[in-house]
Amino acid sequence: MKRSRSSLVHQLTYAVKNPRKILPHLRRLVRDMWFRLHTRDHVAYYRAVMRSDTARDPEGAVGSHTHRRWLALGRMQFDYLVEHGLKPECRMLEIGCGNLRAGHLFIGYLHTGNYYGIDISPDILVAAQDTIVTYGLADKVPYLTPVRDLRLGFLPDAHFDVVHAHSVFSHSPLDVIEECFAHVGRVMKPGAWFDFTFDRTEGKEHQVLREDFYYRTETLVALADRYGFDAAFMDDWERLPHKQSKLRLTKCASA
Ligand SMILES: C[S@@+](CC[C@H](N)C(=O)[O-])C[C@H]1O[C@@H](n2cnc3c(N)ncnc32)[C@H](O)[C@@H]1O
Protein backbone atom coordinates (compact mmCIF):
# COMPACT_ATOMS: atom_id res chain seq x y z
CA MET A 1 0.00 0.00 0.00
CA LYS A 2 1.31 3.45 -0.93
CA ARG A 3 2.19 5.71 2.01
CA SER A 4 0.42 9.09 2.03
CA ARG A 5 2.56 11.75 0.34
CA SER A 6 1.50 14.22 3.03
CA SER A 7 3.00 12.18 5.89
CA LEU A 8 6.19 13.60 7.40
CA VAL A 9 7.93 10.22 7.12
CA HIS A 10 7.12 10.05 3.42
CA GLN A 11 8.34 13.60 2.85
CA LEU A 12 11.61 13.08 4.72
CA THR A 13 12.29 9.77 2.96
CA TYR A 14 11.54 11.40 -0.38
CA ALA A 15 13.83 14.36 0.39
CA VAL A 16 16.75 12.06 1.31
CA LYS A 17 16.27 10.09 -1.92
CA ASN A 18 15.78 13.20 -4.11
CA PRO A 19 18.01 16.00 -2.71
CA ARG A 20 17.74 18.06 -5.93
CA LYS A 21 13.99 18.36 -5.44
CA ILE A 22 14.25 19.97 -1.99
CA LEU A 23 14.77 23.55 -3.23
CA PRO A 24 11.95 23.51 -5.83
CA HIS A 25 9.63 22.02 -3.18
CA LEU A 26 10.56 24.73 -0.68
CA ARG A 27 9.78 27.35 -3.34
CA ARG A 28 6.37 25.72 -3.88
CA LEU A 29 5.80 25.72 -0.14
CA VAL A 30 6.48 29.46 0.15
CA ARG A 31 4.29 30.19 -2.89
CA ASP A 32 1.53 28.03 -1.40
CA MET A 33 1.56 30.05 1.83
CA TRP A 34 1.50 33.33 -0.07
CA PHE A 35 -1.41 32.31 -2.33
CA ARG A 36 -3.37 30.89 0.62
CA LEU A 37 -3.11 34.27 2.30
CA HIS A 38 -4.11 36.23 -0.79
CA THR A 39 -6.88 34.16 -2.39
CA ARG A 40 -10.43 33.56 -1.19
CA ASP A 41 -11.12 30.01 -2.43
CA HIS A 42 -9.61 27.07 -4.24
CA VAL A 43 -10.39 28.31 -7.74
CA ALA A 44 -8.79 31.69 -7.06
CA TYR A 45 -5.81 29.90 -5.48
CA TYR A 46 -5.30 27.57 -8.45
CA ARG A 47 -5.80 30.40 -10.94
CA ALA A 48 -2.90 32.18 -9.19
CA VAL A 49 -0.78 29.01 -9.44
CA MET A 50 -1.52 28.83 -13.17
CA ARG A 51 -0.74 32.52 -13.66
CA SER A 52 2.65 32.08 -12.02
CA ASP A 53 3.46 28.82 -13.86
CA THR A 54 2.21 30.03 -17.26
CA ALA A 55 4.35 33.17 -17.06
CA ARG A 56 7.38 30.87 -16.73
CA ASP A 57 6.39 28.26 -19.34
CA PRO A 58 2.85 27.40 -20.58
CA GLU A 59 3.82 23.81 -21.42
CA GLY A 60 5.37 23.37 -17.99
CA ALA A 61 2.23 24.88 -16.47
CA VAL A 62 0.14 21.96 -17.75
CA GLY A 63 2.71 19.50 -16.44
CA SER A 64 5.05 18.90 -19.41
CA HIS A 65 8.60 20.00 -18.83
CA THR A 66 9.77 19.38 -22.40
CA HIS A 67 8.00 20.03 -25.70
CA ARG A 68 8.49 16.38 -26.60
CA ARG A 69 6.62 15.36 -23.46
CA TRP A 70 3.87 17.93 -24.19
CA LEU A 71 3.37 16.40 -27.65
CA ALA A 72 3.45 12.83 -26.32
CA LEU A 73 0.94 13.52 -23.50
CA GLY A 74 -1.43 15.19 -25.96
CA ARG A 75 -1.10 12.31 -28.40
CA MET A 76 -1.71 9.75 -25.66
CA GLN A 77 -4.99 11.40 -24.59
CA PHE A 78 -6.11 11.80 -28.19
CA ASP A 79 -5.30 8.25 -29.36
CA TYR A 80 -7.01 6.79 -26.29
CA LEU A 81 -10.21 8.76 -26.83
CA VAL A 82 -10.35 7.92 -30.54
CA GLU A 83 -9.82 4.24 -29.71
CA HIS A 84 -12.63 4.56 -27.15
CA GLY A 85 -15.35 6.11 -29.27
CA LEU A 86 -14.50 9.70 -30.23
CA LYS A 87 -15.78 10.40 -33.78
CA PRO A 88 -15.28 13.57 -35.89
CA GLU A 89 -18.99 14.38 -35.63
CA CYS A 90 -18.96 14.34 -31.80
CA ARG A 91 -19.44 17.57 -29.88
CA MET A 92 -16.80 17.70 -27.19
CA LEU A 93 -16.42 19.69 -23.97
CA GLU A 94 -12.92 19.72 -22.51
CA ILE A 95 -12.86 20.84 -18.87
CA GLY A 96 -9.50 22.34 -17.88
CA CYS A 97 -8.26 22.40 -21.48
CA GLY A 98 -5.01 24.18 -20.57
CA ASN A 99 -2.97 25.29 -23.58
CA LEU A 100 -4.52 22.56 -25.76
CA ARG A 101 -1.90 19.86 -25.25
CA ALA A 102 -4.47 17.31 -26.44
CA GLY A 103 -6.98 19.97 -27.50
CA HIS A 104 -5.04 20.88 -30.64
CA LEU A 105 -5.43 17.27 -31.82
CA PHE A 106 -9.11 17.13 -30.85
CA ILE A 107 -9.78 20.41 -32.70
CA GLY A 108 -8.02 19.16 -35.85
CA TYR A 109 -10.01 15.90 -35.79
CA LEU A 110 -13.50 17.14 -34.88
CA HIS A 111 -15.85 18.86 -37.30
CA THR A 112 -15.71 22.64 -37.34
CA GLY A 113 -17.21 24.23 -34.22
CA ASN A 114 -17.45 20.93 -32.31
CA TYR A 115 -14.71 21.60 -29.73
CA TYR A 116 -15.46 23.58 -26.57
CA GLY A 117 -12.64 24.17 -24.08
CA ILE A 118 -13.10 25.77 -20.65
CA ASP A 119 -10.55 26.64 -18.00
CA ILE A 120 -10.36 28.68 -14.80
CA SER A 121 -7.10 30.28 -15.96
CA PRO A 122 -7.32 33.21 -18.40
CA ASP A 123 -3.52 33.07 -18.74
CA ILE A 124 -3.46 29.50 -19.99
CA LEU A 125 -6.36 30.26 -22.37
CA VAL A 126 -4.26 33.02 -23.95
CA ALA A 127 -1.50 30.43 -24.37
CA ALA A 128 -4.18 28.15 -25.91
CA GLN A 129 -4.85 30.84 -28.52
CA ASP A 130 -1.14 30.72 -29.40
CA THR A 131 -1.45 26.95 -29.88
CA ILE A 132 -4.37 27.49 -32.27
CA VAL A 133 -2.23 29.87 -34.32
CA THR A 134 0.83 27.57 -34.23
CA TYR A 135 -1.19 24.60 -35.51
CA GLY A 136 -3.25 26.62 -38.03
CA LEU A 137 -6.57 25.64 -36.44
CA ALA A 138 -8.47 28.96 -36.57
CA ASP A 139 -10.74 27.69 -39.38
CA LYS A 140 -12.03 24.95 -37.05
CA VAL A 141 -13.56 27.72 -34.89
CA PRO A 142 -12.83 26.21 -31.47
CA TYR A 143 -14.53 27.80 -28.47
CA LEU A 144 -12.30 28.75 -25.53
CA THR A 145 -14.02 30.12 -22.45
CA PRO A 146 -12.76 31.13 -18.99
CA VAL A 147 -14.93 29.93 -16.09
CA ARG A 148 -15.01 30.65 -12.38
CA ASP A 149 -16.79 27.42 -11.42
CA LEU A 150 -18.05 24.18 -12.92
CA ARG A 151 -21.78 24.90 -12.85
CA LEU A 152 -21.75 25.16 -16.67
CA GLY A 153 -24.85 27.36 -16.59
CA PHE A 154 -23.92 29.12 -19.86
CA LEU A 155 -23.91 25.88 -21.86
CA PRO A 156 -27.05 24.34 -23.43
CA ASP A 157 -28.88 21.21 -22.27
CA ALA A 158 -28.03 17.83 -23.86
CA HIS A 159 -25.40 19.32 -26.17
CA PHE A 160 -22.18 17.28 -25.82
CA ASP A 161 -21.40 13.70 -26.83
CA VAL A 162 -18.08 13.64 -24.98
CA VAL A 163 -16.75 15.44 -21.91
CA HIS A 164 -13.05 15.14 -21.13
CA ALA A 165 -10.99 16.33 -18.16
CA HIS A 166 -7.36 15.26 -18.07
CA SER A 167 -5.27 16.05 -15.00
CA VAL A 168 -7.87 18.49 -13.63
CA PHE A 169 -9.40 16.59 -10.69
CA SER A 170 -5.83 15.73 -9.63
CA HIS A 171 -5.72 19.45 -8.76
CA SER A 172 -9.23 19.73 -7.32
CA PRO A 173 -10.71 19.35 -3.83
CA LEU A 174 -13.77 17.14 -3.56
CA ASP A 175 -16.28 20.01 -3.50
CA VAL A 176 -15.07 21.17 -6.94
CA ILE A 177 -15.45 17.64 -8.32
CA GLU A 178 -18.89 17.38 -6.73
CA GLU A 179 -19.94 20.68 -8.31
CA CYS A 180 -18.90 19.28 -11.68
CA PHE A 181 -20.78 15.98 -11.20
CA ALA A 182 -23.87 17.89 -10.06
CA HIS A 183 -24.04 19.92 -13.28
CA VAL A 184 -22.27 18.10 -16.09
CA GLY A 185 -25.09 15.59 -16.69
CA ARG A 186 -27.37 18.40 -17.86
CA VAL A 187 -25.10 19.35 -20.79
CA MET A 188 -24.49 15.71 -21.83
CA LYS A 189 -26.61 14.15 -24.57
CA PRO A 190 -28.28 10.82 -23.81
CA GLY A 191 -25.56 8.21 -24.40
CA ALA A 192 -22.74 10.72 -23.86
CA TRP A 193 -19.75 9.90 -21.67
CA PHE A 194 -17.43 11.82 -19.38
CA ASP A 195 -13.81 10.67 -19.07
CA PHE A 196 -11.56 12.12 -16.40
CA THR A 197 -8.25 11.24 -14.80
CA PHE A 198 -7.42 11.42 -11.12
CA ASP A 199 -4.50 10.75 -8.83
CA ARG A 200 -5.40 7.43 -7.26
CA THR A 201 -4.38 6.26 -3.83
CA GLU A 202 -5.14 2.92 -2.30
CA GLY A 203 -4.28 4.32 1.12
CA LYS A 204 -5.54 7.38 2.94
CA GLU A 205 -6.85 10.23 0.80
CA HIS A 206 -4.62 13.28 1.04
CA GLN A 207 -3.35 16.40 -0.65
CA VAL A 208 0.05 17.99 -1.26
CA LEU A 209 -0.17 21.74 -0.63
CA ARG A 210 -3.43 22.85 -2.28
CA GLU A 211 -2.13 21.73 -5.65
CA ASP A 212 -2.34 17.92 -5.77
CA PHE A 213 -5.20 15.75 -4.50
CA TYR A 214 -5.21 11.96 -4.13
CA TYR A 215 -8.49 10.01 -4.05
CA ARG A 216 -9.56 6.44 -3.61
CA THR A 217 -11.47 5.15 -6.63
CA GLU A 218 -14.49 4.21 -4.51
CA THR A 219 -14.86 7.81 -3.27
CA LEU A 220 -15.27 9.13 -6.81
CA VAL A 221 -17.45 6.20 -7.91
CA ALA A 222 -19.81 6.78 -4.94
CA LEU A 223 -19.94 10.53 -5.64
CA ALA A 224 -20.73 9.89 -9.31
CA ASP A 225 -23.48 7.46 -8.29
CA ARG A 226 -25.04 10.16 -6.11
CA TYR A 227 -25.47 12.31 -9.23
CA GLY A 228 -26.90 9.56 -11.43
CA PHE A 229 -23.77 8.24 -13.15
CA ASP A 230 -22.39 4.77 -13.66
CA ALA A 231 -18.60 4.79 -13.39
CA ALA A 232 -16.26 2.41 -15.25
CA PHE A 233 -12.60 2.14 -14.26
CA MET A 234 -10.61 2.21 -17.50
CA ASP A 235 -8.21 -0.71 -16.96
CA ASP A 236 -6.43 -0.36 -20.28
CA TRP A 237 -5.47 3.25 -19.46
CA GLU A 238 -3.36 1.85 -16.59
CA ARG A 239 -1.03 0.24 -19.13
CA LEU A 240 -0.09 3.65 -20.59
CA PRO A 241 2.93 5.60 -19.29
CA HIS A 242 0.92 7.96 -17.07
CA LYS A 243 0.67 8.11 -13.29
CA GLN A 244 -3.03 8.96 -13.07
CA SER A 245 -6.03 6.63 -13.42
CA LYS A 246 -9.11 7.17 -15.55
CA LEU A 247 -12.84 6.79 -14.90
CA ARG A 248 -15.60 6.96 -17.52
CA LEU A 249 -19.03 8.19 -16.39
CA THR A 250 -22.24 7.52 -18.25
CA LYS A 251 -25.69 8.49 -17.10
CA CYS A 252 -27.51 5.63 -15.31
CA ALA A 253 -30.43 4.35 -17.38
CA SER A 254 -32.74 5.32 -14.52
CA ALA A 255 -31.35 8.87 -14.17
C1 LIG B 1 -2.43 19.93 -15.45
S1 LIG B 1 -3.33 21.06 -16.43
C2 LIG B 1 -3.95 19.98 -17.70
C3 LIG B 1 -4.45 20.73 -18.92
C4 LIG B 1 -5.01 19.86 -20.03
N1 LIG B 1 -6.15 19.09 -19.57
C5 LIG B 1 -3.93 18.95 -20.54
O1 LIG B 1 -3.99 17.73 -20.33
O2 LIG B 1 -2.99 19.47 -21.13
C6 LIG B 1 -4.79 21.38 -15.46
C7 LIG B 1 -5.66 22.44 -16.08
O3 LIG B 1 -6.93 22.43 -15.44
C8 LIG B 1 -7.31 23.75 -15.13
N2 LIG B 1 -8.21 23.68 -13.98
C9 LIG B 1 -7.90 23.37 -12.70
N3 LIG B 1 -9.00 23.36 -11.94
C10 LIG B 1 -10.04 23.66 -12.75
C11 LIG B 1 -11.45 23.81 -12.58
N4 LIG B 1 -12.00 23.65 -11.37
N5 LIG B 1 -12.21 24.13 -13.64
C12 LIG B 1 -11.65 24.29 -14.87
N6 LIG B 1 -10.33 24.18 -15.10
C13 LIG B 1 -9.53 23.87 -14.07
C14 LIG B 1 -6.00 24.48 -14.88
O4 LIG B 1 -6.11 25.87 -15.01
C15 LIG B 1 -5.11 23.84 -15.95
O5 LIG B 1 -5.18 24.51 -17.17
Ligand as a Chemical Component Dictionary entry (heavy atoms), coordinates in Angstrom:
data_LIG
# 
_chem_comp.id                   LIG 
_chem_comp.type                 NON-POLYMER 
_chem_comp.pdbx_formal_charge   0 
_chem_comp.three_letter_code    LIG 
# 
loop_
_chem_comp_atom.comp_id 
_chem_comp_atom.atom_id 
_chem_comp_atom.alt_atom_id 
_chem_comp_atom.type_symbol 
_chem_comp_atom.charge 
_chem_comp_atom.model_Cartn_x 
_chem_comp_atom.model_Cartn_y 
_chem_comp_atom.model_Cartn_z 
_chem_comp_atom.pdbx_ordinal 
LIG C1  C1  C 0  -2.428  19.934 -15.452 1  
LIG S1  S1  S 1  -3.326  21.065 -16.425 2  
LIG C2  C2  C 0  -3.952  19.983 -17.704 3  
LIG C3  C3  C 0  -4.445  20.735 -18.916 4  
LIG C4  C4  C 0  -5.008  19.857 -20.030 5  
LIG N1  N1  N 0  -6.149  19.093 -19.568 6  
LIG C5  C5  C 0  -3.935  18.947 -20.538 7  
LIG O1  O1  O 0  -3.994  17.734 -20.327 8  
LIG O2  O2  O -1 -2.993  19.473 -21.130 9  
LIG C6  C6  C 0  -4.792  21.378 -15.460 10 
LIG C7  C7  C 0  -5.664  22.442 -16.084 11 
LIG O3  O3  O 0  -6.927  22.432 -15.435 12 
LIG C8  C8  C 0  -7.307  23.754 -15.129 13 
LIG N2  N2  N 0  -8.214  23.677 -13.976 14 
LIG C9  C9  C 0  -7.902  23.365 -12.698 15 
LIG N3  N3  N 0  -9.002  23.365 -11.939 16 
LIG C10 C10 C 0  -10.045 23.656 -12.754 17 
LIG C11 C11 C 0  -11.447 23.810 -12.576 18 
LIG N4  N4  N 0  -11.998 23.649 -11.372 19 
LIG N5  N5  N 0  -12.209 24.134 -13.643 20 
LIG C12 C12 C 0  -11.647 24.293 -14.866 21 
LIG N6  N6  N 0  -10.328 24.180 -15.104 22 
LIG C13 C13 C 0  -9.527  23.867 -14.074 23 
LIG C14 C14 C 0  -6.001  24.476 -14.882 24 
LIG O4  O4  O 0  -6.112  25.872 -15.015 25 
LIG C15 C15 C 0  -5.109  23.841 -15.947 26 
LIG O5  O5  O 0  -5.177  24.510 -17.172 27 
# 
loop_
_chem_comp_bond.comp_id 
_chem_comp_bond.atom_id_1 
_chem_comp_bond.atom_id_2 
_chem_comp_bond.value_order 
_chem_comp_bond.pdbx_ordinal 
LIG C1  S1  SING 1  
LIG S1  C2  SING 2  
LIG S1  C6  SING 3  
LIG C2  C3  SING 4  
LIG C3  C4  SING 5  
LIG C4  N1  SING 6  
LIG C4  C5  SING 7  
LIG C5  O1  DOUB 8  
LIG C5  O2  SING 9  
LIG C6  C7  SING 10 
LIG C7  O3  SING 11 
LIG C7  C15 SING 12 
LIG O3  C8  SING 13 
LIG C8  N2  SING 14 
LIG C8  C14 SING 15 
LIG N2  C9  SING 16 
LIG N2  C13 SING 17 
LIG C9  N3  DOUB 18 
LIG N3  C10 SING 19 
LIG C10 C11 SING 20 
LIG C10 C13 DOUB 21 
LIG C11 N4  SING 22 
LIG C11 N5  DOUB 23 
LIG N5  C12 SING 24 
LIG C12 N6  DOUB 25 
LIG N6  C13 SING 26 
LIG C14 O4  SING 27 
LIG C14 C15 SING 28 
LIG C15 O5  SING 29 
# 
